[in-house]
Amino acid sequence: MENVFYRNATEADWSAVSTLLTQAELPLAGAEAHLQHFLLAFRGEELVASAGLEVYGTTALLRSVAVSKTDRGTGLGQEIVRRLLDQAYHAGVKQAVLLTTTADRFFPRFGFIKVTRADLPGEVFASPEFQGVCPSTSTVMRLNLDRAPLPPVADRPQ
Ligand SMILES: CC(C)(COP(=O)(O)OP(=O)(O)OC[C@H]1O[C@@H](n2cnc3c(N)ncnc32)[C@H](O)[C@@H]1OP(=O)(O)O)[C@@H](O)C(=O)NCCC(=O)NCCS
């Protein structure tokens, strides 16, 4: 995780983001349309991780959580998810939801719990992830963002 810096995505990042998502075998549908709510991690010029939100009112769908294969297992996935959830909390998002077929044991560490589609607010069903991109057998998870995922900047270790 050394020498990694984080910033929000711009349109110019789409080519690199789509390559990372494809390598991680994650869907591209809808990602470019929501790119302004993606957080990216770079080492130098190289994109090494992404995490994105589709925002529907006060609910956000967390998607496109990917770390480049050579950087997995170093804490990058957890760090980028925490940072993005912290941004969401401070932007007024009240709950985050996600669909996954591969990582239902990764997300409980952030407080996500398994729910059913019936537990979700109707707005999120507009997402391509619910419109057939993710299999109907995907695990559905939800996190209530009732407190900030990260301490205030002034209280963080240097
Ligand atoms: C899931 C992913 C983002 C994790 O990123 P990472 O940087 O390797 O994860 P970290 O190093 O921050 O965390 C490692 C921890 O997560 C666990 N973990 C990593 N991937 C996991 C997975 N797919 N399922 C369950 N646990 C997982 C590890 O076992 C480890 O656990 P530990 O802390 O108890 O030892 C990465 O494996 C990836 O890009 N996978 C392909 C895309 C994907 O499946 N994305 C999630 C669906 S949106």
The ligand as a MOL file (V3000), in Angstrom:
LIG
                    3D

  0  0  0     0  0            999 V3000
M  V30 BEGIN CTAB
M  V30 COUNTS 48 50 0 0 0
M  V30 BEGIN ATOM
M  V30 1 C -12.2530 -8.3730 -3.2150 0
M  V30 2 C -10.9750 -7.5380 -3.4360 0
M  V30 3 C -11.3890 -6.1280 -3.8460 0
M  V30 4 C -10.2100 -7.4990 -2.1120 0
M  V30 5 O -9.1240 -6.6070 -2.2460 0
M  V30 6 P -7.7170 -6.8380 -1.4550 0
M  V30 7 O -6.9320 -5.5970 -1.6090 0
M  V30 8 O -7.1100 -8.1050 -1.9040 0
M  V30 9 O -8.2340 -7.0270 0.0480 0
M  V30 10 P -7.4710 -6.5500 1.3690 0
M  V30 11 O -6.0200 -6.8510 1.2350 0
M  V30 12 O -7.8650 -5.1620 1.7190 0
M  V30 13 O -8.1620 -7.4890 2.4400 0
M  V30 14 C -7.7730 -8.8100 2.5380 0
M  V30 15 C -8.7820 -9.5240 3.3900 0
M  V30 16 O -9.9960 -9.6710 2.6410 0
M  V30 17 C -10.2220 -11.0290 2.3970 0
M  V30 18 N -10.6970 -11.1700 1.0260 0
M  V30 19 C -10.1460 -10.6920 -0.0920 0
M  V30 20 N -10.8920 -11.0330 -1.1540 0
M  V30 21 C -11.9290 -11.7250 -0.6740 0
M  V30 22 C -13.0440 -12.3420 -1.2710 0
M  V30 23 N -13.2500 -12.3390 -2.5950 0
M  V30 24 N -13.9390 -12.9540 -0.4650 0
M  V30 25 C -13.7280 -12.9700 0.8630 0
M  V30 26 N -12.6890 -12.4120 1.4980 0
M  V30 27 C -11.8090 -11.8040 0.7120 0
M  V30 28 C -8.9020 -11.7250 2.6010 0
M  V30 29 O -9.0900 -13.0700 2.9580 0
M  V30 30 C -8.3050 -10.9210 3.7330 0
M  V30 31 O -8.9060 -11.3020 4.9480 0
M  V30 32 P -8.1300 -11.1070 6.3580 0
M  V30 33 O -7.9700 -9.6070 6.5710 0
M  V30 34 O -9.0870 -11.7100 7.3380 0
M  V30 35 O -6.8430 -11.8140 6.2070 0
M  V30 36 C -10.0480 -8.1460 -4.5160 0
M  V30 37 O -9.7970 -9.5070 -4.1820 0
M  V30 38 C -10.6040 -8.1230 -5.9250 0
M  V30 39 O -10.3550 -7.1790 -6.6890 0
M  V30 40 N -11.3610 -9.1810 -6.3150 0
M  V30 41 C -11.9420 -9.2690 -7.6590 0
M  V30 42 C -13.1440 -8.3740 -7.8030 0
M  V30 43 C -14.2460 -8.6440 -6.7890 0
M  V30 44 O -14.6250 -9.7850 -6.5190 0
M  V30 45 N -14.7840 -7.5460 -6.2030 0
M  V30 46 C -15.8250 -7.6020 -5.1870 0
M  V30 47 C -17.1730 -7.6180 -5.7520 0
M  V30 48 S -17.7770 -5.9860 -6.1120 0
M  V30 END ATOM
M  V30 BEGIN BOND
M  V30 1 1 1 2
M  V30 2 1 2 3
M  V30 3 1 2 4
M  V30 4 1 2 36
M  V30 5 1 4 5
M  V30 6 1 5 6
M  V30 7 2 6 7
M  V30 8 1 6 8
M  V30 9 1 6 9
M  V30 10 1 9 10
M  V30 11 2 10 11
M  V30 12 1 10 12
M  V30 13 1 10 13
M  V30 14 1 13 14
M  V30 15 1 14 15
M  V30 16 1 15 16
M  V30 17 1 15 30
M  V30 18 1 16 17
M  V30 19 1 17 18
M  V30 20 1 17 28
M  V30 21 1 18 19
M  V30 22 1 18 27
M  V30 23 2 19 20
M  V30 24 1 20 21
M  V30 25 1 21 22
M  V30 26 2 21 27
M  V30 27 1 22 23
M  V30 28 2 22 24
M  V30 29 1 24 25
M  V30 30 2 25 26
M  V30 31 1 26 27
M  V30 32 1 28 29
M  V30 33 1 28 30
M  V30 34 1 30 31
M  V30 35 1 31 32
M  V30 36 2 32 33
M  V30 37 1 32 34
M  V30 38 1 32 35
M  V30 39 1 36 37
M  V30 40 1 36 38
M  V30 41 2 38 39
M  V30 42 1 38 40
M  V30 43 1 40 41
M  V30 44 1 41 42
M  V30 45 1 42 43
M  V30 46 2 43 44
M  V30 47 1 43 45
M  V30 48 1 45 46
M  V30 49 1 46 47
M  V30 50 1 47 48
M  V30 END BOND
M  V30 END CTAB
M  END
